[in-house]
Amino acid sequence: MELRELRAFVAIVEEGGLSAAARRLHVSQPALSQTVNALERQLGVQLLIRSSTGVQVTDAGMTLLTEARAVLARHDQAVAAVARHTPAAGSVLRLGIPLELPSDLLTGPLAELAESYPATRVQARHLSTSAQFAALHAGDLDVGLVRERPPGQEFDAVLVVAERLGVLLAADHAARLAGPDGVRLDALAGLDWLSFPRSGSPAWYDELTAILRSHGLDLGPAAPEGQALIAEVKLAAVSAGQAFALAPPDWPQPLPPTVVWCPLVGHPIVRRTWAVWPASSTRRDLGKLVACLESRVAR
């Protein structure tokens, strides 16, 4: 069991339902439900009885509640004890973020960080994954949100979000290609993929292109180096009718009437984002931000 799973379970019991617990933890209700379901499967017992009025704790759930509270209290006590030996947090926390990120990913964690460390000022920079790793190596970033989990032991990492990507299509293409469950990936053959330069995130680019090719898509030449398409350019190209773009369901830009977002049948493409920071870091404000991000994992 992971600490985030225990925190999720305790929050549900204390709040009396999934909705209130989700608001408290700054996660979606479906994500919280998935966490509890996974915990029940892992333990092989039913912990909660769900109903339209809330949740009722089973005997097994009450046993876990007691143990979970003790574990979490001991964990928090250990963190507080060690924190007394670490230097005070710096006043600026340098954060790298990719161009596309769920709009609610940072809202709750940054609010909690500001409450716990009011003297810390977050300085955010839009950078590709490769540029963030370079900045982390150079000491120019304190933490990055990247599309690849780093190898080796130089950096620590935690998964903060996994997005099931869908597709942006011209409205007439969507009407022709979409079925009740969405669009089949192989149905996009003949359309150009609006890609991104491989150098920005090599591992993610290779994973993505392998999936697309395995579904029979001819990807054509890679995007030119340094040419990351902004949202407005993507929408214009899709609207013209000869291209498609991959995008999450909560894509932040408003869609024009000529463009439609559709899910992909079977959810074959999942985009993962990790928080990455130097393993040697002893910053308490950084630790707080990472803990807050980890607590709202698994959408």
C-alpha beads as a LAMMPS data file, in Angstrom:
LAMMPS data file: protein, C-alpha beads

299 atoms
298 bonds

1 atom types
1 bond types

-500.0 500.0 xlo xhi
-500.0 500.0 ylo yhi
-500.0 500.0 zlo zhi

Masses

1 110.0

Atoms # bond

1 1 1 0.000 0.000 0.000
2 1 1 1.098 3.545 -0.739
3 1 1 0.705 6.536 1.565
4 1 1 -1.512 8.327 -0.986
5 1 1 -3.900 5.335 -0.953
6 1 1 -4.111 5.445 2.835
7 1 1 -4.665 9.218 2.792
8 1 1 -7.414 8.788 0.204
9 1 1 -9.181 6.117 2.263
10 1 1 -8.973 8.140 5.484
11 1 1 -10.302 11.239 3.719
12 1 1 -13.310 9.333 2.333
13 1 1 -14.214 7.976 5.755
14 1 1 -13.725 11.318 7.499
15 1 1 -15.685 13.257 4.869
16 1 1 -18.426 10.644 4.628
17 1 1 -18.362 10.355 0.850
18 1 1 -16.318 10.453 -2.325
19 1 1 -17.349 13.929 -3.493
20 1 1 -16.275 15.757 -0.347
21 1 1 -13.082 13.711 -0.086
22 1 1 -12.213 14.472 -3.710
23 1 1 -12.558 18.205 -3.030
24 1 1 -10.401 17.904 0.072
25 1 1 -7.649 16.043 -1.806
26 1 1 -7.945 18.133 -4.993
27 1 1 -8.538 15.068 -7.182
28 1 1 -11.419 13.971 -9.382
29 1 1 -14.117 11.725 -7.910
30 1 1 -13.562 8.969 -10.515
31 1 1 -9.839 8.958 -9.691
32 1 1 -10.582 8.616 -5.984
33 1 1 -13.032 5.793 -6.656
34 1 1 -10.373 3.998 -8.711
35 1 1 -7.879 4.371 -5.865
36 1 1 -10.252 2.775 -3.351
37 1 1 -11.226 0.004 -5.765
38 1 1 -7.548 -0.791 -6.311
39 1 1 -6.962 -0.805 -2.545
40 1 1 -9.855 -3.245 -2.022
41 1 1 -8.533 -5.531 -4.760
42 1 1 -5.054 -5.398 -3.254
43 1 1 -6.309 -6.314 0.230
44 1 1 -8.968 -8.748 -0.967
45 1 1 -11.691 -7.258 1.266
46 1 1 -14.496 -4.731 0.941
47 1 1 -13.661 -1.564 2.833
48 1 1 -16.634 0.642 1.997
49 1 1 -20.303 0.137 1.184
50 1 1 -21.262 2.832 -1.317
51 1 1 -24.720 4.318 -1.649
52 1 1 -26.363 7.416 -3.063
53 1 1 -26.180 9.051 0.370
54 1 1 -22.491 8.396 1.013
55 1 1 -20.329 5.532 2.244
56 1 1 -20.520 3.111 5.139
57 1 1 -17.341 1.595 6.564
58 1 1 -17.157 -2.192 6.864
59 1 1 -15.475 -3.963 9.779
60 1 1 -12.411 -4.476 7.628
61 1 1 -12.535 -0.799 6.741
62 1 1 -12.609 0.222 10.406
63 1 1 -9.548 -1.934 11.055
64 1 1 -7.715 -0.307 8.157
65 1 1 -8.823 3.164 9.296
66 1 1 -7.184 2.688 12.700
67 1 1 -3.973 1.352 11.200
68 1 1 -3.886 3.967 8.422
69 1 1 -4.214 6.841 10.870
70 1 1 -1.360 5.429 12.928
71 1 1 0.873 4.970 9.862
72 1 1 0.155 8.460 8.541
73 1 1 0.718 10.058 11.933
74 1 1 4.044 8.242 12.269
75 1 1 5.043 9.292 8.753
76 1 1 4.208 12.944 9.416
77 1 1 6.078 12.778 12.724
78 1 1 9.169 11.378 10.994
79 1 1 9.054 14.049 8.283
80 1 1 8.736 16.801 10.890
81 1 1 11.632 15.371 12.901
82 1 1 13.940 15.190 9.899
83 1 1 12.869 18.639 8.708
84 1 1 14.401 20.176 11.811
85 1 1 17.827 19.160 10.458
86 1 1 17.350 20.586 6.955
87 1 1 18.117 24.156 5.931
88 1 1 15.320 26.659 5.622
89 1 1 13.511 26.770 2.280
90 1 1 14.617 29.266 -0.311
91 1 1 12.365 32.135 -1.271
92 1 1 12.120 31.144 -4.968
93 1 1 11.054 27.703 -6.214
94 1 1 11.867 27.326 -9.904
95 1 1 9.338 25.085 -11.638
96 1 1 9.448 23.785 -15.207
97 1 1 6.174 22.962 -16.958
98 1 1 5.369 21.608 -20.440
99 1 1 3.218 23.499 -22.917
100 1 1 0.138 21.318 -22.348
101 1 1 -0.837 20.526 -18.767
102 1 1 -4.211 19.819 -17.094
103 1 1 -5.559 23.146 -15.886
104 1 1 -6.257 21.860 -12.365
105 1 1 -3.006 19.955 -11.836
106 1 1 -1.186 22.754 -10.024
107 1 1 -4.087 24.750 -8.573
108 1 1 -4.529 22.801 -5.338
109 1 1 -0.854 21.948 -4.722
110 1 1 0.268 25.553 -5.240
111 1 1 -2.460 26.798 -2.901
112 1 1 -1.338 24.357 -0.208
113 1 1 2.292 25.332 -0.782
114 1 1 1.441 29.019 -0.368
115 1 1 -0.406 28.282 2.868
116 1 1 2.462 26.241 4.344
117 1 1 5.330 28.366 2.968
118 1 1 4.050 31.912 2.383
119 1 1 7.615 33.184 1.848
120 1 1 8.186 30.883 -1.138
121 1 1 7.588 32.395 -4.560
122 1 1 7.049 29.969 -7.437
123 1 1 8.777 30.918 -10.672
124 1 1 7.348 28.861 -13.556
125 1 1 8.940 28.396 -16.984
126 1 1 7.451 26.696 -20.065
127 1 1 10.111 24.213 -21.243
128 1 1 10.212 20.937 -23.153
129 1 1 11.148 17.764 -21.302
130 1 1 14.693 17.790 -22.705
131 1 1 15.160 21.458 -21.805
132 1 1 13.926 20.791 -18.273
133 1 1 16.387 17.944 -17.779
134 1 1 19.189 20.199 -19.010
135 1 1 18.099 22.933 -16.588
136 1 1 17.863 20.456 -13.705
137 1 1 21.382 19.194 -14.455
138 1 1 22.640 22.795 -14.568
139 1 1 20.928 23.745 -11.313
140 1 1 18.639 26.232 -13.066
141 1 1 15.427 24.416 -12.033
142 1 1 14.363 23.023 -8.671
143 1 1 11.609 20.754 -9.989
144 1 1 10.259 19.909 -13.427
145 1 1 7.081 18.400 -14.839
146 1 1 8.249 16.150 -17.647
147 1 1 6.922 13.476 -20.037
148 1 1 9.667 10.943 -19.295
149 1 1 10.730 9.239 -16.095
150 1 1 14.469 9.880 -15.641
151 1 1 16.859 6.895 -15.461
152 1 1 19.486 6.464 -12.779
153 1 1 19.623 7.811 -9.252
154 1 1 20.479 11.465 -9.805
155 1 1 16.817 12.514 -9.753
156 1 1 13.762 11.448 -7.802
157 1 1 10.442 11.258 -9.625
158 1 1 6.757 10.712 -8.944
159 1 1 3.944 10.263 -11.447
160 1 1 1.527 13.185 -11.110
161 1 1 -0.960 12.644 -13.939
162 1 1 -1.830 10.125 -16.658
163 1 1 -4.035 11.487 -19.445
164 1 1 -5.944 9.321 -21.907
165 1 1 -5.451 11.244 -25.106
166 1 1 -8.201 11.673 -27.662
167 1 1 -8.094 13.327 -31.051
168 1 1 -8.989 16.733 -32.462
169 1 1 -10.661 16.446 -35.864
170 1 1 -12.445 18.679 -38.329
171 1 1 -16.169 18.435 -37.580
172 1 1 -17.002 16.726 -40.900
173 1 1 -14.286 14.097 -40.371
174 1 1 -15.525 13.478 -36.823
175 1 1 -19.082 12.968 -38.051
176 1 1 -17.845 10.399 -40.573
177 1 1 -15.284 8.552 -38.443
178 1 1 -16.640 8.570 -34.890
179 1 1 -18.656 5.651 -33.570
180 1 1 -20.471 5.288 -30.229
181 1 1 -17.156 4.718 -28.395
182 1 1 -15.133 7.294 -30.306
183 1 1 -12.692 7.105 -33.199
184 1 1 -10.558 4.091 -34.020
185 1 1 -6.908 5.051 -34.304
186 1 1 -6.500 3.216 -37.603
187 1 1 -9.402 5.247 -39.051
188 1 1 -7.098 8.288 -39.075
189 1 1 -4.991 6.842 -41.891
190 1 1 -4.653 9.410 -44.652
191 1 1 -4.643 12.407 -42.308
192 1 1 -1.463 14.202 -41.275
193 1 1 -0.453 13.981 -37.619
194 1 1 0.405 17.346 -36.093
195 1 1 3.466 16.185 -34.223
196 1 1 6.198 17.814 -32.160
197 1 1 10.002 17.746 -32.502
198 1 1 11.508 14.493 -31.235
199 1 1 14.286 16.399 -29.481
200 1 1 11.778 17.897 -27.049
201 1 1 10.991 14.513 -25.469
202 1 1 12.704 11.602 -27.260
203 1 1 11.332 8.709 -25.188
204 1 1 7.748 9.986 -25.299
205 1 1 8.014 10.737 -29.033
206 1 1 9.310 7.221 -29.752
207 1 1 6.568 5.618 -27.649
208 1 1 3.898 7.679 -29.371
209 1 1 5.107 7.110 -32.927
210 1 1 5.419 3.360 -32.286
211 1 1 1.750 3.246 -31.239
212 1 1 0.623 5.276 -34.249
213 1 1 2.614 3.163 -36.705
214 1 1 1.321 -0.061 -35.144
215 1 1 -2.177 1.120 -36.120
216 1 1 -1.175 1.633 -39.730
217 1 1 -0.622 5.402 -39.733
218 1 1 1.956 6.867 -42.110
219 1 1 3.445 9.674 -40.048
220 1 1 5.487 11.386 -42.728
221 1 1 8.506 13.542 -41.834
222 1 1 9.080 14.558 -38.213
223 1 1 8.312 18.095 -37.117
224 1 1 11.268 20.463 -37.627
225 1 1 13.488 20.984 -34.605
226 1 1 12.348 23.895 -32.442
227 1 1 8.900 24.022 -34.061
228 1 1 6.447 23.224 -31.268
229 1 1 2.967 24.075 -32.516
230 1 1 0.938 26.428 -30.330
231 1 1 -2.749 25.717 -29.774
232 1 1 -4.029 28.269 -32.280
233 1 1 -1.898 26.800 -35.075
234 1 1 -3.045 23.272 -34.258
235 1 1 -6.700 24.271 -34.353
236 1 1 -6.274 26.067 -37.670
237 1 1 -4.545 23.064 -39.242
238 1 1 -7.155 20.616 -37.934
239 1 1 -9.988 22.865 -39.050
240 1 1 -8.610 22.801 -42.600
241 1 1 -9.529 19.121 -42.665
242 1 1 -6.289 17.359 -43.645
243 1 1 -4.761 16.796 -40.210
244 1 1 -5.454 15.533 -36.705
245 1 1 -3.955 16.395 -33.332
246 1 1 -3.800 14.378 -30.130
247 1 1 -5.260 16.103 -27.072
248 1 1 -6.639 15.251 -23.604
249 1 1 -10.378 15.556 -22.879
250 1 1 -9.851 18.705 -20.787
251 1 1 -7.754 20.469 -23.417
252 1 1 -7.556 24.060 -22.124
253 1 1 -8.216 25.939 -25.376
254 1 1 -11.827 26.599 -26.484
255 1 1 -12.666 24.726 -29.680
256 1 1 -14.122 26.502 -32.706
257 1 1 -17.330 25.040 -34.207
258 1 1 -15.274 23.493 -37.014
259 1 1 -13.202 21.301 -34.646
260 1 1 -14.390 18.395 -32.473
261 1 1 -12.607 16.408 -29.745
262 1 1 -13.297 12.654 -29.795
263 1 1 -12.031 9.843 -27.544
264 1 1 -9.958 7.080 -29.083
265 1 1 -11.504 3.618 -28.960
266 1 1 -9.704 1.502 -26.375
267 1 1 -7.654 4.437 -25.050
268 1 1 -4.438 3.311 -26.788
269 1 1 -2.464 6.471 -25.981
270 1 1 -1.759 7.574 -22.405
271 1 1 0.403 10.644 -21.780
272 1 1 2.157 10.551 -18.420
273 1 1 3.723 13.467 -16.588
274 1 1 6.233 13.080 -13.762
275 1 1 7.446 15.571 -11.191
276 1 1 11.262 15.322 -11.167
277 1 1 13.728 16.932 -8.783
278 1 1 17.355 16.387 -7.666
279 1 1 17.633 13.431 -5.289
280 1 1 20.038 15.463 -3.159
281 1 1 17.518 18.271 -2.514
282 1 1 16.627 18.979 1.115
283 1 1 14.190 21.840 0.471
284 1 1 11.113 21.532 2.633
285 1 1 8.956 23.692 0.381
286 1 1 9.853 21.465 -2.570
287 1 1 8.978 18.408 -0.511
288 1 1 5.607 19.958 0.322
289 1 1 4.821 20.655 -3.337
290 1 1 5.775 17.121 -4.375
291 1 1 3.669 15.620 -1.574
292 1 1 0.671 17.698 -2.664
293 1 1 1.135 16.640 -6.290
294 1 1 1.448 13.005 -5.259
295 1 1 -1.753 13.150 -3.219
296 1 1 -3.835 13.977 -6.304
297 1 1 -2.236 11.364 -8.563
298 1 1 -4.035 8.877 -10.840
299 1 1 -6.696 10.541 -12.866

Bonds

1 1 1 2
2 1 2 3
3 1 3 4
4 1 4 5
5 1 5 6
6 1 6 7
7 1 7 8
8 1 8 9
9 1 9 10
10 1 10 11
11 1 11 12
12 1 12 13
13 1 13 14
14 1 14 15
15 1 15 16
16 1 16 17
17 1 17 18
18 1 18 19
19 1 19 20
20 1 20 21
21 1 21 22
22 1 22 23
23 1 23 24
24 1 24 25
25 1 25 26
26 1 26 27
27 1 27 28
28 1 28 29
29 1 29 30
30 1 30 31
31 1 31 32
32 1 32 33
33 1 33 34
34 1 34 35
35 1 35 36
36 1 36 37
37 1 37 38
38 1 38 39
39 1 39 40
40 1 40 41
41 1 41 42
42 1 42 43
43 1 43 44
44 1 44 45
45 1 45 46
46 1 46 47
47 1 47 48
48 1 48 49
49 1 49 50
50 1 50 51
51 1 51 52
52 1 52 53
53 1 53 54
54 1 54 55
55 1 55 56
56 1 56 57
57 1 57 58
58 1 58 59
59 1 59 60
60 1 60 61
61 1 61 62
62 1 62 63
63 1 63 64
64 1 64 65
65 1 65 66
66 1 66 67
67 1 67 68
68 1 68 69
69 1 69 70
70 1 70 71
71 1 71 72
72 1 72 73
73 1 73 74
74 1 74 75
75 1 75 76
76 1 76 77
77 1 77 78
78 1 78 79
79 1 79 80
80 1 80 81
81 1 81 82
82 1 82 83
83 1 83 84
84 1 84 85
85 1 85 86
86 1 86 87
87 1 87 88
88 1 88 89
89 1 89 90
90 1 90 91
91 1 91 92
92 1 92 93
93 1 93 94
94 1 94 95
95 1 95 96
96 1 96 97
97 1 97 98
98 1 98 99
99 1 99 100
100 1 100 101
101 1 101 102
102 1 102 103
103 1 103 104
104 1 104 105
105 1 105 106
106 1 106 107
107 1 107 108
108 1 108 109
109 1 109 110
110 1 110 111
111 1 111 112
112 1 112 113
113 1 113 114
114 1 114 115
115 1 115 116
116 1 116 117
117 1 117 118
118 1 118 119
119 1 119 120
120 1 120 121
121 1 121 122
122 1 122 123
123 1 123 124
124 1 124 125
125 1 125 126
126 1 126 127
127 1 127 128
128 1 128 129
129 1 129 130
130 1 130 131
131 1 131 132
132 1 132 133
133 1 133 134
134 1 134 135
135 1 135 136
136 1 136 137
137 1 137 138
138 1 138 139
139 1 139 140
140 1 140 141
141 1 141 142
142 1 142 143
143 1 143 144
144 1 144 145
145 1 145 146
146 1 146 147
147 1 147 148
148 1 148 149
149 1 149 150
150 1 150 151
151 1 151 152
152 1 152 153
153 1 153 154
154 1 154 155
155 1 155 156
156 1 156 157
157 1 157 158
158 1 158 159
159 1 159 160
160 1 160 161
161 1 161 162
162 1 162 163
163 1 163 164
164 1 164 165
165 1 165 166
166 1 166 167
167 1 167 168
168 1 168 169
169 1 169 170
170 1 170 171
171 1 171 172
172 1 172 173
173 1 173 174
174 1 174 175
175 1 175 176
176 1 176 177
177 1 177 178
178 1 178 179
179 1 179 180
180 1 180 181
181 1 181 182
182 1 182 183
183 1 183 184
184 1 184 185
185 1 185 186
186 1 186 187
187 1 187 188
188 1 188 189
189 1 189 190
190 1 190 191
191 1 191 192
192 1 192 193
193 1 193 194
194 1 194 195
195 1 195 196
196 1 196 197
197 1 197 198
198 1 198 199
199 1 199 200
200 1 200 201
201 1 201 202
202 1 202 203
203 1 203 204
204 1 204 205
205 1 205 206
206 1 206 207
207 1 207 208
208 1 208 209
209 1 209 210
210 1 210 211
211 1 211 212
212 1 212 213
213 1 213 214
214 1 214 215
215 1 215 216
216 1 216 217
217 1 217 218
218 1 218 219
219 1 219 220
220 1 220 221
221 1 221 222
222 1 222 223
223 1 223 224
224 1 224 225
225 1 225 226
226 1 226 227
227 1 227 228
228 1 228 229
229 1 229 230
230 1 230 231
231 1 231 232
232 1 232 233
233 1 233 234
234 1 234 235
235 1 235 236
236 1 236 237
237 1 237 238
238 1 238 239
239 1 239 240
240 1 240 241
241 1 241 242
242 1 242 243
243 1 243 244
244 1 244 245
245 1 245 246
246 1 246 247
247 1 247 248
248 1 248 249
249 1 249 250
250 1 250 251
251 1 251 252
252 1 252 253
253 1 253 254
254 1 254 255
255 1 255 256
256 1 256 257
257 1 257 258
258 1 258 259
259 1 259 260
260 1 260 261
261 1 261 262
262 1 262 263
263 1 263 264
264 1 264 265
265 1 265 266
266 1 266 267
267 1 267 268
268 1 268 269
269 1 269 270
270 1 270 271
271 1 271 272
272 1 272 273
273 1 273 274
274 1 274 275
275 1 275 276
276 1 276 277
277 1 277 278
278 1 278 279
279 1 279 280
280 1 280 281
281 1 281 282
282 1 282 283
283 1 283 284
284 1 284 285
285 1 285 286
286 1 286 287
287 1 287 288
288 1 288 289
289 1 289 290
290 1 290 291
291 1 291 292
292 1 292 293
293 1 293 294
294 1 294 295
295 1 295 296
296 1 296 297
297 1 297 298
298 1 298 299
